[in-house]
Amino acid sequence: MKTFFRYIALTALATLGATTLASCSDDTDADKDRGQLPVIKYVRDCRASLSDSLIVSASLGSHICFVGDNLGDVQQVWFNDQKAKLNPTMVTSHTIICDIPSVIPSEVTNNVRFVTSTGLEANYYFEVVVPGPRIDEMSLEYAKPGTTVTISGTYFVDDPNVPLTVTFTGGVEAQVTSVSQTAIKVVIPEGAQPGPITITTIYGTTISTLEYMDPRGMLFDFDGLTGLGNHGWHDAAIETDDNAISGNYVRLGSADVTMSADGGWDDGHYAFEYWPGDWSEPTQYPADGVRLYDIVDFSDWKNMGLKFELCVPSANAWQAGAMQLIFAGTNLVTTGWGGIDIYGNAIGGPNNDYFQDASNPGYPRGLYRPWSATSAFHTNDEWITVTVPFSEFVYDMSGGNATQGLTAESFASFVIFVTGGGVTGVECQPVIKIDNIRAVAL
């Protein structure tokens, strides 16, 4: 009996010891460091190629790592007067990985403040550098002189002693009507020439990648620059009016044609088709039927995107169907008999099977759908510039993930078709005007 009770006692003691050890091993870095003053030894860059480099300054938005001791209980990190977002999994006893806030500080102290759960604070001198302006997009790249446009980006600073300036190609400076950190409103100046724009702030000067009146990579301007237009089964309306942005444009839809809520198939009213080739045997590619990659270099297509100007009148708002933007190689579609072309390549003839999920599941395309199920879309009778990166051409016809991918050879033909997309909207009669369809580096 004594032996039995002695066994129970030893078992209980062993269990208690194991529990105590487990409890100790389960202590988090925050538990272990609570009540300890954080100590910062140095800062390093998080990029793998620079991880062994110590740094004493970094730009807004940079991803950095603080290295030291007693850091596990740090709850707040402040850069100047801006609080960083902390991911608890990125905070350990010896490191804190975080992003410097992208907001420009109101007060610059070049001080990083670390605050623990018990209110202990440590300070570390570290210079946060405000970069020069970053230019992302212009609301209308084909705006006429005298028109007000919005330039979007970040790090736009209008210092009283060094005012922000916006200069267009040709050396003419624009009138700046408003400035925030992420947007500038300017009036297009007389004498502005096609080309990039330059923005200068107290923190530096940036020349835009985008270009005003951008002529690069033009595929369809509908005014004769490339000579390309309708080249398929349907002839979309190509017209102009007093509100045109630059001559002719292509129009999809009309005030007397109704689109169903699910964006039902209606390529007779809502499609623009360009398929290269002709009816020769074998198929040739004359001036009005060239392969698009013969007039624009798509070799770096992954870093490029599609741009066009768009106008949707307020009287004919859009609230159903996705604008499907579909490129395809000659192996899938051409205008002609099919078979082979003059280069001996096997080609597809005219068809719309190649981009339908039923016959070619998962064929990739871009989807542009600015409306929502609760809100119709229009552009207030004005024109805007739309940008869709080719990296986002990853959808199938119904809005799911494409299972196929694009290559440089895919950019021979092009179709715009407003249909489907997998989201139900509201029955509507949209009028969609499109101009200056181009492929450019982003």
PyMOL commands that set and color helices and strands:
alter all, ss='L'
color gray80, all
select helices_A, chain A and resi 2-25+29-33+48-50+88-90+267-270+287-289+292-294+301-303+314-316+353-355+390-392+408-410
alter helices_A, ss='H'
color red, helices_A
select strands_A, chain A and resi 39-45+57-59+63-69+74-79+82-83+95-99+111-116+121-125+127-129+134-138+148-154+165-168+172-173+175-179+183-187+197-201+204-207+218-220+237-239+249-252+271-274+304-311+322-328+339-340+346-347+366-368+384-389+413-419+432-441
alter strands_A, ss='S'
color yellow, strands_A
deselect
rebuild
show_as cartoon
